[in-house]
Amino acid sequence: MRLLRAAFLACCLQALPACADLPQPDIYALTEILPPLSYDEGGEHKGFSNELLAMMLRDSGLRAVIQVKPWSRALREAQQAPNTMLYLAVRTPEREEMFKWIGPALPLPIELFRLSGPRAAQPASIDDARHAMVAVARDTPGQKMMEKLGFVDNVNLVLTNDEAQSARLLYARRVQYSVGVGLFQRYAAKQQNQQPDRLDSVQVLDDSTQFYFAMQRDSNPDYIARLQAALDRIKQDGRYAALLRRYTHP
């Protein structure tokens, strides 16, 4: 046992110089699994938000360690230590003073959708949808919006577990409309071997929601300024538009 312990300590001591030589990260970045924005594939961080952050880090000269955590835990931890980033986060009045904001990174319009084609719901408007069935993900801004418009669960509203289930019901024609974010529903359609371009936007219900990179409020102001400047450059030189096209469908 003593020999094993001594060997273990020797290995640790040998590893210390190598660890000390590694550059320390500037930012501790927290995200969740939320395809197509963020997901892991083959041990690598993939998705729109991960690729955008990688561009921003390269342009700003900053280094980050990325960890994937459940959203509630990431939200809590992101408020504790300076130079901690939470991404992507919806900027709301309730969260305004909790973070320093870098962005906007991605608009998230909430829309009413139907399937295009000869069997498309005709005519199509929010008023027409009152006489049909509409799928919307439970506990989302879309659900609250529809209920404020007078839609009722099990009458003309079908509450689903997520955007993917809403898309599945729409493509199966079990509902005539769905409400949600096109980025998520088109991605879900593609994953379900459906045609994403058949998802037809009938009406934008809200276009005020946007995703941001959220930095802990006591973070280094220089880091925040460099990351914002990097994002602005990426938008100006066309890289942002090219990245967005790869994750959305016209």
Summary of the structure (lengths in Angstrom):
residues: 250
radius of gyration: 22.2
end to end distance: 65.1
largest distance: 80.5
contacts: 763
relative contact order: 0.18
helix: 41%
strand: 28%
